[in-house]
Amino acid sequence: MISDIIKVIVLGLIEGLTEFLPVSSTGHLIIADSFIKLEPKSFSNAFSVIIQLGAILAVVYLYFYDINPIARGKLVPVIGEEKYESLSFKEKFKYRDLETMRLIAKIIIGFLPAAFFGFLLDDFIDSHLFNPITVAIALIVYGFIIIFMEKNNKNKEFKYKSLNDIGLKTALLIGFFQCLAMVPGTSRSAATIIGAMLLGCSRTSSAKFSFYLAVPTMLGATALKILKIGFSFTPWQWFLIILGGLISYIVALVVIKKFLGYVREHDFIPFGYYRIVLGIVVLCLGFFNII
């Protein structure tokens, strides 16, 4: 039991550290699973998806104001504090902030491709792509893509400098880029950020939209996994899931803040090199049958 707790703490740390960085949290968890095995395998696979809920909650907590169309700070300047306090939830929605509603529409539009292809390809991906070699290749390939993209973006004037500048068509195209992350090792964050920047979004707006898009995408992935395996976890397994999710939540809170601060001043090239080095290490470990 103690060993399971230690494993879950490590996996929760990995999830929280890597979910919103362009380095692939799923890829890291697959690699970790080669050394830190939770049993049975079906629970291990479900655990790696479900603990993403902790990271999702970190985004919701940090950016709830941004995605809440009836937030006090948005409505009080329009209708006054006294009226705001007297209105019911349904009545407040009549005065909803339109800019926030447009942002929510962009998030939903961006989520649609992943919802469609994720449902269609989930079984195939689980059966054929969840292995260290696939992860290694994806890590290396997208590492080179990140480096090449950033070197070609030096001194580039981005077309979309804020989330308000991104249109529905651009949001949909970013959603299609997100589908590339269905290959383990790609990184949902890397795919959406690369796609957004190629479409003309600044690093900051690309990273923030990636965070927002993570919420419905990861919720959908978790729901799909639970629908397939049911809620047939033992009390001990539920405890491990909650513990892992809590750790990933706490760590993700810190990582999101630090990452946004980083991208305001720096590029993603170090992440590209990290991916290449890690991918080579994984290939070597696979070659010698260590993983």
N, C-alpha and C positions, 0 to 999 in steps of 0.2 A: 504493500500500500504506500509506504513512504517513497519507494522508488517511482511509483506512478505519479505522485505529487511533484517530485523533482522533475520528471519528464515534462509534465504539464506546465510547470513554471517556465522551463526552458522554451517550450513551444509557444507559450503565451508571449514571452519576451521577443521571440523571433517574429511572430505575427505582428505585434505592435510596432516593432522597429522597422519592418520591411513593407508593410501593407501599402503605405502611401509614398514610398520611395520607388524610383524606377529600377528596381532590382529584382522584383518577383518574390512576393511572400510565399506563394504556393510552391515555387521552385525551391526556396529555402526550406520549407516544411517537408518537401519530398526528400531532399538531401538529409535533413535532420532525422527523418523517419528511418533512414538506412542505419543510423547509429542509435537512435532513441525510439524503440518500437513500442507503441501502445497496442495492446491486444484486446480483442481480436482485430484483424485487419479491417473489417467492415466498420468497426467503431473508430479506428484510427483515421480512415478516409472521411467519415462523417465529422469527426472532431476538427480536422483541419479546415473544413468549410464553416462549421457552425461557430467556431470561436471568432470568425470574422465579424460577428455581430458586435463584439466588444469594440472593435475598431470603428464600426459604423456609428455606434453610440457616441464615440469621441467626436466625429464630424458633426453629428446632430447637436451635441452639447455646445461645441465651439461656434457653430454657425446657425444656431436655431433662429436667431434674430434675422439673419439674412434671408432665410427661406420661410419665415413666418409672415404672411401677408396682413395679419391683423395685430402685429406687435404694437405695444403701447407707444413706443417711440415713433412709429410711423403714422398712427392715427390721431394721437393727441394733438399734434400741431394743426391737424385738419379740422377735427370736430370738437376739440376741447376736452380737458380731463374729466369734467363733471359728466358730460354726455357719454364719454368712453366707459366710465364706471357704471353707468346705468344700463348700458346695452348688454343683451345676452350674446352668447357666442354667435348665434345665427344672425343677429342684427348687426354685429360688428362686421360680418362678412360683406354686408352691403357697401361698406366703406373700404374694402380691402385695397391694399396698395397695388397698383397696376404693374409697376416695375417688378415687384416681387412675383406677381402672377406670371409675368413674361419669363422670368428666370425659371420658375417651376415648369412652365411649358417647354422650355429648352431642355431641362433635365429629363422630362418625360420623353420628348422626341429623341434625345440622345440615347436613352435606355432601350428603345424599341428594337434596334438591330440585335443587341445582345439577348434580349428576351426571346426573339424568334430563333436565332441560330443556337442559342444556349439550350433551349428546349429540344431542338432538332438533333443536336450533335452530342448531347451530354453523355449518353451511353457509349458512343464511339470513343470519345475523349477519355473516359474513365478506363475503357478496356485497352486502348492502344497507345495512349500518349503519356500516361502517368508513370514515367520512369526516369531515372537519372540521366540517361543519354539524351533524351529529348530536351530535358531541362538544360543540359550543358550546351547543346547546339543553339537553343534559343537565347541563352545568356550571351554567348559569344556573338551571334549574328546581330542581335539588337544592341549589343555594346558597340560594335563598329558603326551601326546606323546612328546611334546617339552622337558619337564622336564626329562622324562625317557631317551630320546635320548641324551641329553646333559650330564647327569650323567654317561652314558655309553661311552661318547666320551672324557672323561677327559684323558689328556695325549696321546690321539690318534694321530698317524701320518697320516695326510690326503694324499691320493693318488694324488689328483689334487689340487695343491696349487695356480694355476693361471688359467685364462680363456683359455690360450693357451693350457693347458694340457687336457682340456675337449674335448672329441671326439664327432663325430656326433651321435653315438649310445647312449652315456651318455646324450647328449642334448635331444634326442628323449624320453628317459626314464624320464628325468626331466619334459618334456612336458606332459607325462601321469600323473605324480604326480600333475601337475598343474590342471588337470581336477577335482581333488578332491575338488578344491575350488569352483566348481559350486554349491556346497551346501552352502547356505548363513551361515556365521559365521565361516567358515573354514579359510579363508584368502588365497588369491592367493599367497601372499608373504610367508606365513607360509608353504603352500603346496610345493612350489618350493624349498624353503630353506631346509625344512626337507628332501625332496626327494634328493636334490643335496648332502646334507651331508651324507645321508645313502648310496649314491653311491660313496662316497669318496672325495667329494669336501670340501675345507676349508671353514670356515665361510665367509671370505671375498669374495672368488670367488663365493660362493653360493648366497650371497646377491647381488653382481654385476650382475650375470647372471639373477637373479630374476628381477632386474631393467630393463635390456635389453629386457627380455621376456615379460615384461609388455606392451611394446610399441605396437607390433602387436596384442597382446591379447586384450588389452583395446580398441584399435582402432576398432578391429573386433566386440567386444561386443557393442560398441557405434553405429557402422554402422548397425548392425543387428537390434538394437532397433529403430533406425531412419527409416529403411526400413519398419518396421512393423507399426509404428505409423505415418510415413510421417513427413513432415516439418510443420504440421498444428499447429504451436504455434502462439499465439498472440504476438504483439510487446512487450507487458509487460513481457510475459513469456520468450521471447528471451533475454530481458534485465536481467532477473533473472538468466538465464542459464549462460550468459556471466559473470555476477558478481560472481556467485558461482565458475565458472571455473577459473576466475582471482585470487580469494582468495585461491583456492586449489593449484594453480600454485605457488604463492608466498610462501605459507606455506610449500609445498612439497620441494621447493628448499632448505630450511633450514633443513628440516627433513632428506632428503637424505644424505646431507653432515654429519650431526651429527650421523646418524645411521651407516654409514660406519666407521666413527671414533670409534664408540662404539664397533662394532663387531671385530675390530682389537685387542681389549684388553679384551673383555668380552664375556660371553656366552649368550644364549637366555633364561636362566631359569627365570629371572624376568618377561619376557613376558608370560611364561607359567603360573606362579602364577596369573598374572594380568587377563589372560583369564579365569581361574577357578573362581576367585572371581567375575568377571563381569558376567560370566555365571550363577552363583548361585543367584546373585542379580536379573538377568533377570527372572530366574525361580520363584523367590519369588514374583516379580512384576506381573508375569503372573498368579500365583496362586491366588493372591488377586484381579485379574482382573483390575489391574492398567494400564497394557498395553495389 
